[in-house]
Amino acid sequence: MTLDLSLLPDGGLQWLAPTGEHAAIVLSSRIRLARNLAGFAFPPRAREGERLRVLQAVRQAVPHLEGLRDGVLVRVDECTASERLLLHERHLVSRELAGLEVAPGAPTSLTAPTAGAVLVTGDVGLMVNEEDHLRLQVFRSGFDLEGALRHAEALDRGLGAAVPYAAHPEFGFLTSCPTNTGTGLRASVLIHLPGLVMTQEIGKVLQGLQHMGLTHRGLYGEGSEVLGNLFQISNQTTLGRSEGELVDQLARVVRRVIEREEEARRVLRREAGYIIEDKLWRAYGTLRHARSLSGEEAMQLLSGVRLAASLQLVTGLSVYTLNKLLIFSQTAHLMHAAGRALTESEASVARARYVRSVLAAEAKITD
């Protein structure tokens, strides 16, 4: 199939708009609920026929469900490798559902799981036949875990009434991986922490997360490298605690991390003003004039410019634009824009050209 991005509501990227609380630091909040349908083998052991019946059950239920009926269903297993990577770059599908076995950055020849699909509507995504039959995701701009949880719970109640879930009276919702059993909830925030990295406080912060039963990953979650000072902070356990308790704990910790990042930025301006300004202006200058940029280099430089914008060194450049650059400068998006496959060197040239054009159109310089 040919993936028509114009059919996806907001391109599946509503969460990029910096409308939420602390949007200059927290890009997005996400609630993900893992569910399996009663009476079917779980995906790792399900045969093709069972997986197709699960997908059909979802297709039949969705038109009757408030909040999901207007969604667009994409059969991921019918997409090309580059299209699957593009969906992954937009956080709409996991690496597993996209059929990627390597870190994000290049399409592979692997195929997506049979009957694998994703339903996209507004700030909601529903993955079908991934590690579990259903992975319901709700994204919110900025720091809004509570709002995302309320929305996810409402959708979950309706979906569970239409397609009964596999559950146990003692253990809760049953999942393919035991670590998800119970609530099946994974709450996370995608947060930008350049201040803590530059002041070398990030190690203490990350160590503190572990003591609180939380974990951190890169931009694309489990197995992804931390690039551009972007960290995904989430809960590790789901069993024995309610959804509200898990989200409350994460929200308390993240709020403290935000406070420490804000303080780190103040310290940088106060104690190393010229050094920081020089570093950030160099990042901005490189992006404005580079003719070739690797994906990793672009992420690091965009992090610096995002910090420069928050410190008001660069004006006229919106957080929304910088958020979009993080996604649209990635490999599959560049190939989609070019209408063909790109070699690594061609992608680097296309990435630099795209970033230059966006910054030239929007940024104003203050000195």
Secondary structure as GFF3:
##gff-version 3
##sequence-region A 1 367
A	DSSP	three_ten_helix	5	7	.	.	.	ID=ss1
A	DSSP	three_ten_helix	9	12	.	.	.	ID=ss2
A	DSSP	three_ten_helix	14	16	.	.	.	ID=ss3
A	DSSP	beta_strand	26	35	.	.	.	ID=ss4
A	DSSP	three_ten_helix	43	45	.	.	.	ID=ss5
A	DSSP	alpha_helix	48	61	.	.	.	ID=ss6
A	DSSP	three_ten_helix	62	64	.	.	.	ID=ss7
A	DSSP	beta_strand	72	75	.	.	.	ID=ss8
A	DSSP	three_ten_helix	76	78	.	.	.	ID=ss9
A	DSSP	alpha_helix	81	89	.	.	.	ID=ss10
A	DSSP	alpha_helix	95	98	.	.	.	ID=ss11
A	DSSP	beta_strand	117	121	.	.	.	ID=ss12
A	DSSP	beta_strand	124	128	.	.	.	ID=ss13
A	DSSP	beta_strand	134	141	.	.	.	ID=ss14
A	DSSP	alpha_helix	145	162	.	.	.	ID=ss15
A	DSSP	beta_strand	167	168	.	.	.	ID=ss16
A	DSSP	beta_strand	172	173	.	.	.	ID=ss17
A	DSSP	three_ten_helix	178	180	.	.	.	ID=ss18
A	DSSP	beta_strand	185	192	.	.	.	ID=ss19
A	DSSP	alpha_helix	194	198	.	.	.	ID=ss20
A	DSSP	alpha_helix	202	211	.	.	.	ID=ss21
A	DSSP	beta_strand	214	217	.	.	.	ID=ss22
A	DSSP	beta_strand	230	235	.	.	.	ID=ss23
A	DSSP	alpha_helix	243	271	.	.	.	ID=ss24
A	DSSP	alpha_helix	273	289	.	.	.	ID=ss25
A	DSSP	alpha_helix	295	310	.	.	.	ID=ss26
A	DSSP	beta_strand	314	315	.	.	.	ID=ss27
A	DSSP	alpha_helix	319	328	.	.	.	ID=ss28
A	DSSP	alpha_helix	331	338	.	.	.	ID=ss29
A	DSSP	alpha_helix	344	362	.	.	.	ID=ss30
A	DSSP	beta_strand	364	365	.	.	.	ID=ss31
###
